[in-house]
């Protein structure tokens, strides 16, 4: 009983406080190591040796943005590439817009009559591609004109390389929610990918822009429609087959993020559900020594989900204590000195990530002080969504989870 009391009163509060602090310090130091050893050195790419690639886009009701995406693809600085758009039974003007680009000999179009989901639509594009390298991007991704060069040249240099994921940057910086996500993509996503590649294996490629070795994709069964986040699942299946996944920060892809809280919640709920699916499908990593290089990334994710569940449970008990005079142990979810301390850690982390990213995103420091609001999302929205998706994620039916619908973003330019 005393041991249980000690665990509840001492261990859990310390874990809730120190886990985000220690992981932030760990990410920052290892990201700096990646920059110094892999990223900082300038080099020239021999364009004559670049292999041909096929860019695959799965599109479903993307009339708002597909034209901008195709215009960017039309003007890429790359010697030889094809574009395959797989229309996943769109009901808007997406097919008509895509057909305008079929006048270019390297643009191709596949129209599906039934909505099969992003994963299956991409797989159809992979099967119709004629190159060894395939690039999967979202229908609203804007590739920088030199991005393909930076990802493709790695495949001749890194042994057993299966995928190179690019550097997504926020395009629609229009309100405080998108400012926070701009800071997040630098401080969390970009920095974390540097960190993970420095210490072992990347947790997930970017669904918005990643280049794959097609033969490896086929070997692992291509993309799965049994998970809410096919990009996480394909990463782990590739790495469990002992192939490398690399992060290339010079390969810029401009993406659109949710502008409304409703759409952000919808997106993050899908991410949270996909996380449970990943834990459920790939839990064998913890019990098989041959996956030892995946262990650090996996256990960190497990601890993050445990952190979220504990935060919600003890916050709920705290609410009970205020409303019904509950006398048991609670932890206040309202930030005090420890909230200020973690915000300071976030500022340091974002300062480092901004220094690393400033040559790719020259205006990144304008969003510096918006990152202090990120812990509020981290402490509230994400844990709530992890908690409410727990049952469905661990025990729900997986079949059909890959059916998708594009975000309903009300963006004006």
N, C-alpha and C positions, 0 to 999 in steps of 0.2 A: 504493500500500500504506500509506504514511504517512497519507494522507487518510482511508482506511478505519479505520486504527487510531485516529486522532484522533476520528472520528465515534463509534466504539464506546466509547472511553474517556472522552471529554469530552461530546459532544453528548447521547448517550442518557441518561447519569446526570443531567445537568442538566435534560433534558426530563422525566424521571420525577419529579424533585423539584419543578421550578418550575411544571409544568402545573397540578396541583391548587391550588397556591398562587395563581397569577395568576388562574385562573378564579374562585376564591373571592373574591378582592378585586374583580374585575370584576363578579361577580354582586351583591355587597353594595352597591357604589357605585351601580350602575344601578337596583337595587331601591329604594334610598333616593330616587333621582330619580323613579321611578314613584310612590312614596308621596307625595312632595311636590307633584307636578304633576297626578296623576290620582286619588289615593285619599283624601288628607287632607281635602279640601273636603267639608263636609256639604251635603246637598241634600234637597229634598222631592220625592217622586214623585207625580205626578198619577195617582191610581188610575183615574180615569175614562177616561184615554187609553190604558191598558194593553191590548194586543191579546190576544185569546183564544189559548190554547196547548194543545197536546196532549202529555201525558207518556207516553212509550213505555218499557215494561219488557220485556226479553227474559228469560225465566225457564226454567231447566232444573234440576229437582230442588232447589228452594229452599224446602222446607217449613219449615226452621228459622227463616227470617228474613222471608219474604214478607209475613206478617201485620203485622209491625212497620212495614215499608215502606208498606203500604197504609193503615195507621192514620194514619201521618204525612201521607200524601197526602190523606186524607179531611179533614184539618183545616188545609189550607193557607190562608194569608191572601192570596187572589187572587180577583179578581172572576169570571173565567170560564175554566174549564179542563176538559179531558177526560183520562181515564186509559185507556190501552190496554195490557193485559198480553198478550204473545204467549208462550204456553207452548210451549217447544221440545221436545215429546215427553217430558215429565217422567214418571218412573215412580213418583214418591212422591205425597204428598197435596197438592202444589202446586195442581193444578186445582181441587180441592175447596175449598181455602182461598180462592182467587180468586173462585170462584163465589158465596161469601158476600157479596161486595161489589157484585155486580151489581144489588142492590136500590137502589143509588144510580144515578141516571140518567146521571151523567157517567162511570161506570166501565164499561169494555167488555173483552171477553175473546175472544182468538183462540187456538184450540187446534190445534197441528200434530201430525200423526201420525208424522212422521219428523224426527229430529234434524238440523237444517240448519245449526246454528251461530249464534252471537250476531249476527254481521253480517247474515246473511240474515233472521233473525227480526226484527231491528230494521227492516230494509228493508220487510218485510211490514207492520209497524206504521206506517211512514211512508206507505206507499201507501194505507192505510185511514184516515189522519188527514184531518181536514177544515179544519185551521187552517194559516196561513202559517208559524207557529212551532211546532217540535217540540222537546221536551225529552227527552233520552235519559239514563236513569239505570240503575244496576245494581239487581238484585232485592233486594239487602241494603242499599241506600242509604237513609238517613233524612234527608229534606230539612228544613231549618229552615223554619218556617212563612212567613217573609218572603222566602225565597231567590228565588222566581220573580219577584217585583217588581224585585229588583236586577238580574236579567239581562235581563228583557223590555224595560225602558224604553230600553235602549241602542240597540235596533234602529231607533228613530226619530231617533237623534242622530248615529250614526257612519256615515259614507258607506261603501257597499259592505260592510256588516257581514254576515258569513255565520254566525258562531258566537260565543257568549260562554260561556266555561268557568268553572265555579264553584270554590269553595275547599274541597277535601276535608279533613276533620279526622278523626283517629282516634277511634273510639268505644270499642273494647274495649282498655282500658289495664289489662292483667291480669298481665303478666310483663315481664321485662327485654327480651325481643325486641320486644314491642309498645311499650315505652317508647322504645327506640331508633328504631322506626318513627314514633312520635309526633314525636320530634325531627327525624327525616328529612323528614316531610311539611311541617314548618314551615321548616327550614333549607335543604332542597334543593328540594322541589317548589314550595312557595308562593313562596319567595324567587326561585327561578329563573324562574317564570312572570312575576313582576314585572319581573325583569331583561330577559327576552326581549321583553316587550311595550314596554319602555322604549326598546330599541335597534332594534327592527324587527319581527320576526315570532316568534310562539310556536312552539316545537318540537312540542308535542303538547297537545291538549285533554285534559281528564279524562274517561276512559270512564265514571266513576262519576256525573258530572253535567255535561252541556253542553247548551246551547240552540242550535238551528240554524234558519237560514232554509231552509224546506223546498224552495223553488224552486232555491236554490243546491245543495242536496244532490242534487236530481234532475239538475241541470246537470252535476255532476261524476261522476254515476253511482252515487250513494249509497255505502253501506259495502261494502268489498271482503272477500270470504271467502278471498282469496289470500294473506293475511298473518296472522301470529300476533297482531298488535296493530293492530286496525282503527282505533283512535283516533289512532295516529300517522299512519297512511296517509291517513285522511280529512282530517287537518289539512294535510298537505302538498299534497294534491290541491286543496283549497280555496285555499290560499295561492298555489299555482302558477297558479291562474286569477285572481290579483290581487284576491282578496277579503280583507277584514280578519277577524282572529280576536282577540277581546278577553278579558282576564282580569278577573273581578270578585271581589275578595276578600271583599266583604260577603255574597256568595251562599254560605252555608255548607251543606255536605253532610257528614253524619256517616257514616263508612264503617268497615267491619270489615277488619282486616289479619290476616295469618297469625300464629297464636300458636305454631306449631311450626316448627322449623328445616326439617323435611321440606317443609312447605307453602310456606315462604318460598323455598326453593330451587326448587320447582316454579314459583312465580310469577315469580321473577327469571330463570329459564331461558327462560320464555315472553317476557319483556321483552327479554332479550338476543337471542333469535331474531328477534323483531320488529324490533329495531334493524338487524340484518343485512338483513332484507327491505326495510326503508326505504332503506338505502344502495344496495341492488341495484335497486330499482324507480325511485328518484328520483335516481340518480347524475348524470343530465343537468343537474342544477342547477349543477354545477361548470363546465360548458362553455357555458352560455347566459347572456349578460349581462342578459337581461331578467329573470332571477331574482335580481338582485343583492341585493335586500333579504332574501332567504333565505340568503344565503351565510354570514353570520356564525354563525347557528344550526347550519347544516349542517356547516361546517368544524370547529366546536367538537366536534360529535358524532363526526366522522371522527377527530379527534385523540384523543378519549376512547377510541375503540376501538383505535387504534394504541397508545396508552398501555397499555391492558389486555394486548394481545398481547406488547408488549415486556416488561412486568412478568412475565408468565408464562414467557416464553422465558429471561430472564436469571435468574429464580428457579430454574428447572429446572437451568440450568447451575451455579448455586450449590450445589444439592443434589448434583449429580454431583461437584463439587469436594470435598465433604465425604465422600461415600461411596466414590469411586473415585480420589481424588487427581487430579481433572481440573485442568490447569494453565492453562486459558484464562481469558479475562476473565469475571468474574461480578459480580453486584450482589446484596448481601445483602437478602433480603426482611424480615429482622428489624428492626423500628424501633429506631433509636438516637436521636441528637439531632434528626435530621430528622423522625423520627416524632413526637417531642414538639412540634416546631415546627409541623407540619401540624395536630396536635391542637389547639394553641393557636389557629391560624387558624380551625379548625372552631368552637371555642368563641366566638370573636369573631363569626363569621358567624351562629351560632345566637343569640347575644345580640341582634344587630341584628334577625334575623327574628322573635325573640320579642317585641321591642318593637313591631314592625309588626303582629304577630298577636294581641297580648294582649287587645285589645278584642273579638276574635272567639273567643278560647280563653283564658279567664281563668286556667286552671291550667297554662298552657304552661311557665312558669318552673320548675315542679316537676321537669321532665324535663331541665333544663339540663345536668347533668353526665353524662347518658347519651349525649349527642351525641359525647363523646370516643371512644366505642366504634364510632361509625359508620365512621371510616376503616379499621377492621379489616375490615368488610364490603366497603368500597370497594376495599381493596387485595387482598382474598383471594377472597371469594365472587363478586363481579361479574366480575372479570377471568377467573376460572376458567370461568364460564358463557359469557362472550363467546368464550373460546378454544374450548370444546368444541362450541359451536353454529356455529362459523365455516363448516365444510364444508356443513352442512345449510342454513345461512342463505344462502350465496352460490351454492350449486350444486344444492341440493335442489329437489324438485318443489314448486311453490307451491300447486297445486290441493288444496283440502281443508284448508289450514292454519287456516281460520277455524272449524272444528268445535271446540266447546268443552265443557268440563265445569266445574261450579262448584267452588270450593275446598271441601275437606273439613275445615272448621274446627271444632274441638271446643270451642265457646264456651258457657259457662254463665253465666246471669244470675240 
